[in-house]
Amino acid sequence: MVADAQQWLARGTTVAQARRTLADAFRSAGLDSPELDARLLVGHALGLDHTGLAIANERALGTDEARLASVFAARRLEREPVARILGIKEFWGLPLCVNASTLVPRPDTETVVEAALDAIDSDGPRNRVLRIVDFGTGSGALLLALLSELPNACGVGTDISWEALATARHNAVQLGLHTRAGFAVCDFGAALGDAMRGFDLVVSNPPYIATSDIAALSPEVRHDPHRALDGGDDGLDCYRTIAAQAPRLLASRGHLVVELGLDQGPAVAALLRSAGWVPSPPRSDLSGVPRALHACLATKAPESGH
């Protein structure tokens, strides 16, 4: 595939021609956004943003530029997500580095941020001192988005992957949030001891795909780390762990917000109730899919509408 792609873009091809050629190939392959993908990948190969590409529309590609853009195109035709090729994905308006060790954050997950902020708002002003923990932080998306909105909050992101935590730490530094963010290698909250109790908020986008369903996921999603997808036989294993571990870490009036997989709302809510939580109705994403579930411990039931 790479060899074929290199034949499309030869030295001397103009930027405009390169974009058209790649967009046509992506369209023929049935990709969802062929023109956008072509623009992003040609721009990445040339080190140009949207404005720079427009200005350079008639500029001829050099040999190395044509080869690099062709390799990027071949990767995209193998259904590797554009964000993985670029090495960066925007989430909550924040540019986050991503790589093979991290899940690519998706717009649907911003629903978890919205639900978490609503929960925080229900207890007082956002500028109060707060403590947050993000189970399975990956690139740091949830933790860093919340720290960007809560100026006096600090937080901890946990993950079982050293490589993922290195990426999250890098993102925190790049965003100037590193002085308020710490990271710990562990399975959810397993390694957080007594000194780490009293969090105001626990958030998580856990693995929630049933093991048998992973093979049927779109090729783009299957580029995510397997451990970030696999939720066990019924997709609920990680919710069971979170339901059991979070009470030890939360303050008495603390909040839990988790992302939901498709049609998992009732099962996750029932699981939480059986573990002593009081869940609210789930919050839907922009597609109308119930995506985020907020719960409190039974000692403090959540108000309706969260």
N, C-alpha and C positions, 0 to 999 in steps of 0.2 A: 504493500500500500504506500509506504514512504517513497519507494522508487517511482511509482506511478505519479504521486503528487509532485515530485521534483520535476517531472517532465511538463507539468502544467505551467509552472512559473519559472521561466528562464531569465537569465540576465538580460536586462533591457526592457522587460515588462514594466509598464507604468503602474503606479499605485492604483489608478482607477481600473485598469485592466485586471490587476491582481484581485481586487475586491470583487469584480464581476465574475471572474473565473471561479473563485472559491465559493461565492454565493450560489452560483449555478450548480456546483458540485454538491454543496450542502442541501440545496433544494431537491436535487435528484435523489439524494439519500434519505429524504423525508425528515430532515431536522426542522425543529420548530421555528427558529429565527435565523434563517440563512444569511440575510444581509447584515444583521447585527453581529453574528458570529464572525463573518468575514471581516467586517470593519475592525472588531476587537483584535483578531488574530494578526491581521496585516499591520495594524498599529503597534501591537506588541513586538512583532518582528523588527519593526523599524524604530521603535522607541518613541512613537508619536501618539499624542492624544487625538481626540476627534477634530479639534481645530487644526492641529498640525497636519493631519491627513488631508483635510480639505484644501489646505494651502499647497500641499505637495502632490495634488491629484495627478499631475502630468509628469512627475519625477520618475525616472527609470530606476528600477531596483538593481542593486549590485548583485554579484553572484552569491555572496554569503546571505544577503537579505532574502533573495528568492529561495534559496535552499531552506533557510530557517522558517519562512512563512509556509513553505510546502510541508515541512515536517510538522508544524503546528496543525495544518489542515489535515494531514494524515491521522494525527492523534484525535482530532475532532470527529473524523469519519469513523474512527473506532469507538465513538460515543463517549470519549473522555470529556467530562464537562469543561466548558470554557474556563471556569474559575480555577480548575486544577492546572490547566495549561498556563494561565496567567500567573497563578500562585497567589491570587488575591480575590477576596469576595467582600462586597459591602454588606454590612448588617447594621441595622438601626442607624444608618448614616455614617458608620465607622468602617474604614478600610481595614480588613483583617487578612493577615497572611494565612494561607491554608496549604497543606501538603498531604502526602500519602498517609500520615498518621492521624489526620483530623477529618471529621465530618465537614462537608461544605455547608455552612449555615444557610438556611432557606428562609424566604420571607415569611412563611407560615409560623416559624418559631418566634417572630416578633410578637405574636399573640401572647406568648408567655411573658414577655417583657411588659406588655400592656396590662395583663392581669396582675402581675407582681406589683407594678406601680400603683394600680388601683387599691390593692391590699395595703400597701404602705400608706397611701393617702388616707385610708379609712381610720388610721390611728394617730395622725398628726402631720405636721409640716414635713416636707421632703428634706429640709436642711437640718433636721435633727441627726444626732449621732445614731448610726445604724450598723448592724453587722449582718453580712450575707454569706451564705455558702452555696456554691454551685457544684452539684454532684455530676461528675462526668463532663468536665468543662470543655474538653476538646480544644478548639481554637481560642477559648475564653469568651465566646460570643455573648452568652447570657450575662456572665459576671461583669464584663467590661461595659456592656450596654447599660446595665443598672448603675454601675459606678459613675458613668457619664451623666446620669440624670439625678444622682443623689450625692450632692457635693461633700457631705460629711460622713459618708458611708465607707466602710472598709470591708474587704471580703476575702474569702478563700475559695480557690477552685481546685477540685480534686479530679484525678484521672488515674487509671491504671497504666497509662502509657507515659514513660519519660519523654518520649519524642513529642507527644501532644502537649505536655506541660511546657516544654521548651518553646514551642510555638506560641502558646498562650502567654508565657512570660515575655517573649519578644513583642507580641502585640500590645501588651500592657505598657512596655517601655515606649514603643512607637507612639502610643496615644497619650503618654504622660500620666498614666494611671498606675504605674508600678509602685508608687509609694503607698498606695492604698489596697494593693492586691498581693496576696500570697498564694502559693501553690503547694499542694501536697500529693505525693504519689500514694494512692490507696484506692480500694474498691468502694466507691461512694464515700461514706463517712467513717469507714472502719478504723482508720488510724488517727482520727481526731479524738484526743483524750479529754479528760474532765476540764482541763484548762480552756478548751475550745467550746464550752457550753454557752448557752445564752444568745444564740443567733436570733435575729428578728425575722429572718427570711431564709428559707431553703428553696432553691429552684433546681430544676433538672429537665434536660431533654434526654431521657434514657433510651437505651436500645429497646425497641418495642415491636419489632417485626417477628412474627412466629418463624421459627427455624425453617419449617417446610415451605414458607412463602418467599424466602429470600431469592431463590432461583428465578422466580417469576417477576421480580422487580425490574424496572427499566434499566437498560445498560448503564445509563448515567449514574443512577443510584448505586448500582453494584460496584462502582469505583470507590465508594466509601469503605472505610475499614470494616471488616466483617464484625469485629467486636462492638462497633458502634451501631450495628443494625440488629444483631441477634438477641431477641428477648426471650429465648427459650421456647418450649413446646407450644405454649399458648400466647406468647408475646408479653406475658405479665410478670416474668421473674424479677425484673429490676424494680417494678413498682412494689413488689412484696418486700424487697430489701430496703427500699426507701421508706416504706411505711413503718418498718421495724426500727430503722436506724435514726430517722429524723427526730422522734420525740426526745431522745437523749440529748440532742444538740440544740433544740429550739427553746427560746424563752417561753414562759407560760402563755404569753399572748402573741406568739410568733405565727408565721404563715408558711404554708407549703404551696408551691405552684409547680405543676409538672406539665410537660407536653403530652398530648394524647395521640395515639395512632388512630387510623380510620375505624370508626364504630367502637372504639374502646371505652368511651365515656362511662356507660353503665357498669361495665366490669371493673374498671379502676375505682369508680365511686364505691361500689359494693365492697371491694377489697379494703379500701381505706376505712370504711365504716366498721368493718369487722376488726380492724386494728385500733379502734378508738378515735378515729378522726371524724370530723363533721365537714363533708364536702359541700361546696356551692354548686349551682348549675354550671356546666362548662361554658367557656367563652369560645365563640366561633371565630375562625379566621375570615379573610376577605372572600373566600369561596363558600362561606356558610358551613364549613366543616367544624364541628366541635373540636377545638385544638388545645385548649389550656384548661386545667382543672385546679381550682384553688380550694384549699382545705385548712382548717385549724384543728387543734386538739379539742376534745370534747369539753374542756374547761372553758373554752372561749369560742362559741359558735360564730361563724362568719355571717355578716349581714347579707341580705339578699342583694343581688345585682353585681357582685364581685366576679 
